[in-house]
Amino acid sequence: MPRDYYEVLGLERGASEAEVKRSFRNLARELHPDVNRHDPAAEEKFKEAAEAYEVLSDPERRQTYDTFGQEGLRSGGWAPRSSGFGSIEDIFQAFFGGAAGDVFGFGRSGPADGGDIAAAVEISLEEVLTGTEREVTFDAVGVCEHCSGNGAEPGTPIRTCERCGGAGQLRQVTRTAFGQMVRAVVCDACAGDGKIAETPCAECGGRGRRAGSKRWEVDVPAGIESGQRVRIAGAGHAGEPGGRPGDLYVEVRVSPDERFERDGDDLVTVVDLPATAAMLGTTIEVETIEGSRRVEVSPGAQPGSATVLRGLGLPRLNGGRRGDQRLLFNVIVPSRLSEEQRELAGRLDETIEPGNLEPDHGGGFFARVRRALG
């Protein structure tokens, strides 16, 4: 059950409208993720505070709540606006008329960080076993080498921006229902750098960044699964001067291997076994990820039964023991028999006794298949 709205905002029931606003504003600052990174539940707490503020700041809803509680609000068809927003910034926009960084002066000001980049590589199952390296080539915005990112033609002076005094920001003060709000915006003269080149760089036009092709050697760890990503911090687009570079995310795709079916760290191989070999037992040669291996099949192997080759699967992504390889037997009944074969099969059938058909206590066929697959 949701908490009492007065308790959420830390108020007594007789709190004034000004106290409601002040309490919500203080909570909004306190719970914003940019200043409250230690609490992963801060966003949900903020939404709870926004819902409480919606009710207690509206005289009609507050009276209904004071008289009938939350059930009275629901009966009247009220639904909180805060529950329909996708992020905490959406709520700030609705309640304060701007983003949190604009309202409180944090989070959004300063040079823009660089964007992230996505790339993809394909590896084989054998490379999952050992780990590998792949070179990826991608387009990225990087620091201009001609001016080393300062935006000025080499050898020419750079002066402090007169408009912002070198701060890179301009502050605007506006009045709202919550009182005076200080809004920090990027300086339009120096684009947030705080400095202006007297002679802009001829290669990048004074921006300090240029688009181009980039190569990166990516270490793909052993045990990785198809669809997982490797993050290379700082290898993305360059940010504005003073901003952080973005990251490179490389999605790893593992090529299908017709010899194996991957099941986590285990590998599953389906082995076709003639019915006679299943009855009598045999020695077979199977493919493992490290080459072929001879395996003994005990007499009486059943359809769907399995043999486990310990430690011949794939390694765990974060280290530890390897998985196993499971050989799943597909017992094949011979067809298109010759007269001689039919005669021999008939003679065998005449000798089969009930004891030969007793279950092997391994469960039914589907139970054996489920166990073999994991």
FIDONU-142524 format. One record per residue (C-alpha): residue in three letters; chain; x, z, y; residue number from 1. Coordinates in steps of 0.001 Angstrom, whole numbers, always signed. Example, Ala and Ser with C-alpha at 12.3 -4.5 7.8 and 13.67 -1.06 7.14 Angstrom:
// FIDONU-142524
('ala', 'A', (+12300, +7800, -4500), 1);
('ser', 'A', (+13670, +7140, -1060), 2);
END
This chain:
// FIDONU-142524
('met', 'A', (+0, +0, +0), 1);
('pro', 'A', (+1428, -868, +3464), 2);
('arg', 'A', (+2767, +2016, +5500), 3);
('asp', 'A', (+851, +3492, +8431), 4);
('tyr', 'A', (+1437, +1297, +11495), 5);
('tyr', 'A', (+2200, +4277, +13730), 6);
('glu', 'A', (+4767, +5487, +11198), 7);
('val', 'A', (+6377, +2026, +11085), 8);
('leu', 'A', (+6916, +2063, +14855), 9);
('gly', 'A', (+7810, +5760, +14947), 10);
('leu', 'A', (+4886, +6637, +17228), 11);
('glu', 'A', (+2230, +9302, +17570), 12);
('arg', 'A', (-1401, +8116, +17415), 13);
('gly', 'A', (-1897, +8692, +21123), 14);
('ala', 'A', (+1080, +6509, +22135), 15);
('ser', 'A', (+602, +4421, +25281), 16);
('glu', 'A', (+754, +623, +25418), 17);
('ala', 'A', (+4165, +844, +27122), 18);
('glu', 'A', (+5481, +3091, +24316), 19);
('val', 'A', (+4242, +601, +21707), 20);
('lys', 'A', (+6086, -2240, +23433), 21);
('arg', 'A', (+9252, -212, +23927), 22);
('ser', 'A', (+9328, +945, +20310), 23);
('phe', 'A', (+8810, -2567, +18939), 24);
('arg', 'A', (+11484, -4015, +21212), 25);
('asn', 'A', (+14000, -1376, +20088), 26);
('leu', 'A', (+13184, -2014, +16429), 27);
('ala', 'A', (+13505, -5777, +16933), 28);
('arg', 'A', (+17044, -5313, +18243), 29);
('glu', 'A', (+17931, -2783, +15557), 30);
('leu', 'A', (+16616, -4813, +12605), 31);
('his', 'A', (+17862, -8287, +13508), 32);
('pro', 'A', (+20284, -9516, +10782), 33);
('asp', 'A', (+23001, -10399, +13322), 34);
('val', 'A', (+23415, -6724, +14240), 35);
('asn', 'A', (+22260, -5194, +10957), 36);
('arg', 'A', (+24209, -7082, +8287), 37);
('his', 'A', (+24547, -4002, +6045), 38);
('asp', 'A', (+20811, -3923, +5250), 39);
('pro', 'A', (+19529, -6941, +3257), 40);
('ala', 'A', (+15976, -5653, +3683), 41);
('ala', 'A', (+16172, -5739, +7496), 42);
('glu', 'A', (+14126, -8932, +7790), 43);
('glu', 'A', (+11245, -7531, +5741), 44);
('lys', 'A', (+11345, -4332, +7804), 45);
('phe', 'A', (+11162, -6410, +10971), 46);
('lys', 'A', (+8133, -8327, +9687), 47);
('glu', 'A', (+6473, -5000, +8901), 48);
('ala', 'A', (+7202, -3821, +12462), 49);
('ala', 'A', (+5840, -7100, +13889), 50);
('glu', 'A', (+2601, -6636, +11938), 51);
('ala', 'A', (+2269, -3075, +13247), 52);
('tyr', 'A', (+2883, -4267, +16801), 53);
('glu', 'A', (+237, -6998, +16478), 54);
('val', 'A', (-2372, -4357, +15733), 55);
('leu', 'A', (-1329, -1533, +18033), 56);
('ser', 'A', (-747, -3766, +21077), 57);
('asp', 'A', (-4282, -5183, +20868), 58);
('pro', 'A', (-6890, -2616, +22087), 59);
('glu', 'A', (-9713, -3988, +19916), 60);
('arg', 'A', (-7656, -4179, +16722), 61);
('arg', 'A', (-6123, -777, +17418), 62);
('gln', 'A', (-9554, +812, +17743), 63);
('thr', 'A', (-10666, -788, +14471), 64);
('tyr', 'A', (-7504, +433, +12769), 65);
('asp', 'A', (-7847, +3955, +14154), 66);
('thr', 'A', (-11462, +4137, +12923), 67);
('phe', 'A', (-11424, +2263, +9601), 68);
('gly', 'A', (-7744, +1768, +8747), 69);
('gln', 'A', (-6265, -1425, +7276), 70);
('glu', 'A', (-9359, -2017, +5153), 71);
('gly', 'A', (-11356, -2367, +8367), 72);
('leu', 'A', (-8963, -5027, +9650), 73);
('arg', 'A', (-9171, -6978, +6382), 74);
('ser', 'A', (-12970, -6777, +6390), 75);
('gly', 'A', (-12935, -8301, +9848), 76);
('gly', 'A', (-10928, -11270, +8579), 77);
('trp', 'A', (-7706, -10410, +10421), 78);
('ala', 'A', (-4436, -11739, +9030), 79);
('pro', 'A', (-1055, -10929, +10596), 80);
('arg', 'A', (+740, -13770, +12332), 81);
('ser', 'A', (+4105, -12425, +11156), 82);
('ser', 'A', (+3282, -13126, +7494), 83);
('gly', 'A', (+3019, -16863, +8179), 84);
('phe', 'A', (+6445, -17357, +9727), 85);
('gly', 'A', (+9332, -18786, +7750), 86);
('ser', 'A', (+12129, -16746, +9353), 87);
('ile', 'A', (+12833, -13863, +11665), 88);
('glu', 'A', (+13709, -16333, +14440), 89);
('asp', 'A', (+10193, -17798, +14219), 90);
('ile', 'A', (+8793, -14327, +14857), 91);
('phe', 'A', (+11115, -13792, +17823), 92);
('gln', 'A', (+9926, -17097, +19270), 93);
('ala', 'A', (+6278, -16048, +18924), 94);
('phe', 'A', (+6586, -12487, +20225), 95);
('phe', 'A', (+9395, -12789, +22769), 96);
('gly', 'A', (+9205, -16452, +23768), 97);
('gly', 'A', (+12735, -17254, +22620), 98);
('ala', 'A', (+15349, -16778, +19916), 99);
('ala', 'A', (+16956, -13387, +19378), 100);
('gly', 'A', (+20217, -14597, +20896), 101);
('asp', 'A', (+18355, -15713, +24030), 102);
('val', 'A', (+16414, -12465, +24341), 103);
('phe', 'A', (+19108, -9912, +23561), 104);
('gly', 'A', (+22253, -11929, +24265), 105);
('phe', 'A', (+23676, -12048, +20731), 106);
('gly', 'A', (+23834, -14337, +17729), 107);
('arg', 'A', (+23296, -17735, +19381), 108);
('ser', 'A', (+25731, -17798, +22325), 109);
('gly', 'A', (+29275, -19152, +22366), 110);
('pro', 'A', (+30830, -22287, +20879), 111);
('ala', 'A', (+28897, -23911, +18059), 112);
('asp', 'A', (+30299, -23613, +14548), 113);
('gly', 'A', (+30966, -26717, +12482), 114);
('gly', 'A', (+28442, -27935, +9941), 115);
('asp', 'A', (+28791, -27775, +6162), 116);
('ile', 'A', (+29472, -30854, +4029), 117);
('ala', 'A', (+28214, -31650, +531), 118);
('ala', 'A', (+30106, -33720, -2030), 119);
('ala', 'A', (+29912, -34239, -5794), 120);
('val', 'A', (+32332, -34776, -8676), 121);
('glu', 'A', (+31825, -35578, -12356), 122);
('ile', 'A', (+33837, -34035, -15173), 123);
('ser', 'A', (+33828, -34194, -18966), 124);
('leu', 'A', (+32942, -31426, -21386), 125);
('glu', 'A', (+36614, -31177, -22387), 126);
('glu', 'A', (+37453, -30463, -18748), 127);
('val', 'A', (+34887, -27658, -18742), 128);
('leu', 'A', (+37000, -26102, -21494), 129);
('thr', 'A', (+40263, -26158, -19548), 130);
('gly', 'A', (+39277, -26473, -15895), 131);
('thr', 'A', (+40521, -29405, -13861), 132);
('glu', 'A', (+41191, -30823, -10408), 133);
('arg', 'A', (+39348, -33561, -8585), 134);
('glu', 'A', (+40115, -35246, -5301), 135);
('val', 'A', (+37062, -35786, -3109), 136);
('thr', 'A', (+36910, -38070, -88), 137);
('phe', 'A', (+34290, -37529, +2594), 138);
('asp', 'A', (+33547, -38191, +6249), 139);
('ala', 'A', (+34050, -35208, +8522), 140);
('val', 'A', (+34442, -34283, +12150), 141);
('gly', 'A', (+37935, -32855, +12560), 142);
('val', 'A', (+40181, -31543, +15304), 143);
('cys', 'A', (+41626, -34389, +17353), 144);
('glu', 'A', (+45309, -34667, +16447), 145);
('his', 'A', (+46194, -36441, +19693), 146);
('cys', 'A', (+45226, -33488, +21925), 147);
('ser', 'A', (+45366, -30728, +19246), 148);
('gly', 'A', (+41728, -29989, +19973), 149);
('asn', 'A', (+42020, -28938, +23620), 150);
('gly', 'A', (+40388, -32127, +24925), 151);
('ala', 'A', (+43150, -32919, +27426), 152);
('glu', 'A', (+45564, -35824, +27457), 153);
('pro', 'A', (+48928, -34372, +26356), 154);
('gly', 'A', (+51003, -33223, +29315), 155);
('thr', 'A', (+48042, -32920, +31712), 156);
('pro', 'A', (+46704, -29604, +33125), 157);
('ile', 'A', (+43619, -27699, +32000), 158);
('arg', 'A', (+41826, -25582, +34597), 159);
('thr', 'A', (+39383, -22699, +34284), 160);
('cys', 'A', (+35744, -23729, +34642), 161);
('glu', 'A', (+34570, -22758, +38102), 162);
('arg', 'A', (+30886, -22704, +37174), 163);
('cys', 'A', (+31136, -19971, +34521), 164);
('gly', 'A', (+34465, -18450, +35539), 165);
('gly', 'A', (+35944, -19173, +32119), 166);
('ala', 'A', (+33265, -17269, +30179), 167);
('gly', 'A', (+31711, -20401, +28667), 168);
('gln', 'A', (+28249, -18918, +29247), 169);
('leu', 'A', (+25717, -18652, +32016), 170);
('arg', 'A', (+23233, -15788, +32091), 171);
('gln', 'A', (+19670, -16247, +33232), 172);
('val', 'A', (+17375, -13314, +34015), 173);
('thr', 'A', (+13624, -13793, +33526), 174);
('arg', 'A', (+10658, -11447, +33649), 175);
('thr', 'A', (+8315, -11189, +30632), 176);
('ala', 'A', (+5659, -8816, +29362), 177);
('phe', 'A', (+8483, -6745, +27912), 178);
('gly', 'A', (+10365, -6457, +31201), 179);
('gln', 'A', (+13500, -8282, +32297), 180);
('met', 'A', (+15126, -10470, +29664), 181);
('val', 'A', (+18720, -11638, +29909), 182);
('arg', 'A', (+19208, -15067, +28383), 183);
('ala', 'A', (+22697, -16387, +27670), 184);
('val', 'A', (+23099, -20170, +27655), 185);
('val', 'A', (+26115, -22373, +27108), 186);
('cys', 'A', (+27712, -23488, +30354), 187);
('asp', 'A', (+26680, -27072, +31080), 188);
('ala', 'A', (+29912, -27827, +32942), 189);
('cys', 'A', (+32472, -26911, +30246), 190);
('ala', 'A', (+30173, -27037, +27163), 191);
('gly', 'A', (+31025, -23420, +26388), 192);
('asp', 'A', (+34805, -23851, +26329), 193);
('gly', 'A', (+35463, -22031, +29601), 194);
('lys', 'A', (+38079, -24637, +30505), 195);
('ile', 'A', (+37982, -28207, +31759), 196);
('ala', 'A', (+40626, -30866, +31220), 197);
('glu', 'A', (+41550, -32710, +34408), 198);
('thr', 'A', (+42488, -35768, +32356), 199);
('pro', 'A', (+40318, -36034, +29230), 200);
('cys', 'A', (+42018, -37058, +25987), 201);
('ala', 'A', (+41985, -40834, +25577), 202);
('glu', 'A', (+41400, -40581, +21820), 203);
('cys', 'A', (+38424, -38166, +21687), 204);
('gly', 'A', (+37077, -38476, +25243), 205);
('gly', 'A', (+37778, -34812, +25954), 206);
('arg', 'A', (+35642, -33494, +23098), 207);
('gly', 'A', (+38588, -32170, +21090), 208);
('arg', 'A', (+37084, -33515, +17876), 209);
('arg', 'A', (+36968, -36863, +16133), 210);
('ala', 'A', (+35084, -38244, +13139), 211);
('gly', 'A', (+37173, -39579, +10311), 212);
('ser', 'A', (+37809, -39608, +6573), 213);
('lys', 'A', (+39096, -36503, +4855), 214);
('arg', 'A', (+40494, -35809, +1397), 215);
('trp', 'A', (+40508, -32539, -449), 216);
('glu', 'A', (+41863, -31464, -3830), 217);
('val', 'A', (+39172, -29358, -5507), 218);
('asp', 'A', (+39967, -26851, -8253), 219);
('val', 'A', (+37101, -26932, -10769), 220);
('pro', 'A', (+37140, -23715, -12823), 221);
('ala', 'A', (+36795, -23630, -16598), 222);
('gly', 'A', (+33316, -22769, -17861), 223);
('ile', 'A', (+31415, -24273, -14927), 224);
('glu', 'A', (+27930, -25623, -15646), 225);
('ser', 'A', (+26416, -28875, -14458), 226);
('gly', 'A', (+24780, -28410, -11061), 227);
('gln', 'A', (+26901, -25472, -9962), 228);
('arg', 'A', (+28850, -25802, -6727), 229);
('val', 'A', (+32407, -24986, -5665), 230);
('arg', 'A', (+32726, -23714, -2083), 231);
('ile', 'A', (+35850, -24458, -42), 232);
('ala', 'A', (+35702, -22317, +3080), 233);
('gly', 'A', (+36712, -24057, +6311), 234);
('ala', 'A', (+36868, -27568, +4849), 235);
('gly', 'A', (+33673, -28806, +6542), 236);
('his', 'A', (+33115, -30207, +10017), 237);
('ala', 'A', (+35243, -28739, +12796), 238);
('gly', 'A', (+33343, -26560, +15269), 239);
('glu', 'A', (+33488, -26733, +19012), 240);
('pro', 'A', (+36678, -25258, +20520), 241);
('gly', 'A', (+36538, -21584, +19597), 242);
('gly', 'A', (+33872, -22135, +16909), 243);
('arg', 'A', (+34443, -21767, +13180), 244);
('pro', 'A', (+34709, -24802, +10898), 245);
('gly', 'A', (+31991, -25378, +8321), 246);
('asp', 'A', (+32458, -25257, +4565), 247);
('leu', 'A', (+32671, -27927, +1889), 248);
('tyr', 'A', (+30304, -27554, -1072), 249);
('val', 'A', (+31219, -29656, -4101), 250);
('glu', 'A', (+28528, -30028, -6748), 251);
('val', 'A', (+29957, -30404, -10257), 252);
('arg', 'A', (+28178, -32685, -12710), 253);
('val', 'A', (+29164, -32471, -16369), 254);
('ser', 'A', (+28892, -35790, -18218), 255);
('pro', 'A', (+26665, -35741, -21326), 256);
('asp', 'A', (+28551, -35682, -24626), 257);
('glu', 'A', (+26648, -37160, -27567), 258);
('arg', 'A', (+28563, -34942, -29999), 259);
('phe', 'A', (+27353, -31652, -28559), 260);
('glu', 'A', (+24371, -29965, -26953), 261);
('arg', 'A', (+25437, -27238, -24545), 262);
('asp', 'A', (+23642, -23891, -24724), 263);
('gly', 'A', (+25284, -21640, -22145), 264);
('asp', 'A', (+28777, -20937, -23492), 265);
('asp', 'A', (+27859, -22242, -26964), 266);
('leu', 'A', (+27951, -25779, -28306), 267);
('val', 'A', (+25401, -27009, -30852), 268);
('thr', 'A', (+26109, -29889, -33215), 269);
('val', 'A', (+23497, -31426, -35514), 270);
('val', 'A', (+25045, -32309, -38888), 271);
('asp', 'A', (+23232, -34733, -41201), 272);
('leu', 'A', (+23490, -33436, -44775), 273);
('pro', 'A', (+22218, -35325, -47860), 274);
('ala', 'A', (+19799, -33263, -49913), 275);
('thr', 'A', (+22121, -33357, -52949), 276);
('ala', 'A', (+25050, -32019, -50888), 277);
('ala', 'A', (+22780, -29300, -49522), 278);
('met', 'A', (+21819, -28304, -53067), 279);
('leu', 'A', (+25294, -28399, -54573), 280);
('gly', 'A', (+27402, -27363, -51596), 281);
('thr', 'A', (+30145, -29521, -50148), 282);
('thr', 'A', (+33033, -29765, -47707), 283);
('ile', 'A', (+32375, -31700, -44503), 284);
('glu', 'A', (+34473, -32726, -41526), 285);
('val', 'A', (+32927, -31982, -38135), 286);
('glu', 'A', (+33946, -32673, -34574), 287);
('thr', 'A', (+34791, -29708, -32357), 288);
('ile', 'A', (+35785, -29842, -28715), 289);
('glu', 'A', (+39380, -29366, -29887), 290);
('gly', 'A', (+39363, -31994, -32628), 291);
('ser', 'A', (+37991, -32317, -36161), 292);
('arg', 'A', (+37743, -29417, -38589), 293);
('arg', 'A', (+36844, -29096, -42282), 294);
('val', 'A', (+33905, -26789, -43005), 295);
('glu', 'A', (+32621, -25449, -46320), 296);
('val', 'A', (+28845, -25722, -46836), 297);
('ser', 'A', (+27510, -23208, -49336), 298);
('pro', 'A', (+25157, -24419, -52123), 299);
('gly', 'A', (+21475, -24216, -51242), 300);
('ala', 'A', (+21778, -25019, -47517), 301);
('gln', 'A', (+18289, -25253, -46023), 302);
('pro', 'A', (+16941, -27594, -43318), 303);
('gly', 'A', (+17515, -25927, -39947), 304);
('ser', 'A', (+20071, -23434, -41264), 305);
('ala', 'A', (+23334, -23140, -39392), 306);
('thr', 'A', (+26998, -22311, -39724), 307);
('val', 'A', (+28776, -20677, -36802), 308);
('leu', 'A', (+32336, -21558, -35824), 309);
('arg', 'A', (+33419, -18517, -33845), 310);
('gly', 'A', (+35277, -19065, -30584), 311);
('leu', 'A', (+34985, -22859, -30604), 312);
('gly', 'A', (+32512, -23057, -27723), 313);
('leu', 'A', (+33198, -23000, -23979), 314);
('pro', 'A', (+34758, -20247, -21858), 315);
('arg', 'A', (+32723, -18094, -19536), 316);
('leu', 'A', (+32971, -19058, -15887), 317);
('asn', 'A', (+34462, -15729, -14841), 318);
('gly', 'A', (+36705, -15320, -17845), 319);
('gly', 'A', (+36192, -13474, -21102), 320);
('arg', 'A', (+35796, -14682, -24647), 321);
('arg', 'A', (+34737, -18196, -25519), 322);
('gly', 'A', (+31348, -19053, -26932), 323);
('asp', 'A', (+30752, -20420, -30433), 324);
('gln', 'A', (+29953, -23779, -31955), 325);
('arg', 'A', (+26839, -23801, -34122), 326);
('leu', 'A', (+26402, -26453, -36821), 327);
('leu', 'A', (+22694, -27106, -37332), 328);
('phe', 'A', (+22014, -28757, -40682), 329);
('asn', 'A', (+19584, -31657, -40826), 330);
('val', 'A', (+18936, -32095, -44553), 331);
('ile', 'A', (+18109, -35734, -45309), 332);
('val', 'A', (+15964, -36624, -48309), 333);
('pro', 'A', (+17136, -39924, -49860), 334);
('ser', 'A', (+14723, -42870, -49684), 335);
('arg', 'A', (+14551, -46396, -51176), 336);
('leu', 'A', (+15702, -45076, -54577), 337);
('ser', 'A', (+16708, -47377, -57414), 338);
('glu', 'A', (+15034, -47068, -60815), 339);
('glu', 'A', (+17991, -45108, -62149), 340);
('gln', 'A', (+17922, -42741, -59174), 341);
('arg', 'A', (+14178, -42210, -59534), 342);
('glu', 'A', (+14679, -41415, -63215), 343);
('leu', 'A', (+17410, -38885, -62442), 344);
('ala', 'A', (+15288, -37298, -59703), 345);
('gly', 'A', (+12349, -37051, -62122), 346);
('arg', 'A', (+14511, -35367, -64743), 347);
('leu', 'A', (+15735, -32895, -62106), 348);
('asp', 'A', (+12160, -32208, -60994), 349);
('glu', 'A', (+11188, -31337, -64569), 350);
('thr', 'A', (+13865, -28638, -64634), 351);
('ile', 'A', (+12912, -26980, -61311), 352);
('glu', 'A', (+11515, -23481, -61847), 353);
('pro', 'A', (+9691, -21164, -59386), 354);
('gly', 'A', (+12869, -19171, -58920), 355);
('asn', 'A', (+14599, -22256, -57537), 356);
('leu', 'A', (+12004, -22426, -54755), 357);
('glu', 'A', (+12052, -18826, -53588), 358);
('pro', 'A', (+12701, -18372, -49844), 359);
('asp', 'A', (+16267, -17610, -48846), 360);
('his', 'A', (+14954, -14736, -46645), 361);
('gly', 'A', (+16040, -16649, -43601), 362);
('gly', 'A', (+12475, -17225, -42396), 363);
('gly', 'A', (+10712, -20547, -42150), 364);
('phe', 'A', (+12190, -23828, -40922), 365);
('phe', 'A', (+11211, -23349, -37273), 366);
('ala', 'A', (+12546, -19782, -37281), 367);
('arg', 'A', (+15902, -21066, -38481), 368);
('val', 'A', (+15949, -23770, -35820), 369);
('arg', 'A', (+15120, -21241, -33086), 370);
('arg', 'A', (+17958, -18998, -34226), 371);
('ala', 'A', (+20373, -21905, -34323), 372);
('leu', 'A', (+19447, -22963, -30786), 373);
('gly', 'A', (+19812, -19577, -29381), 374);
END
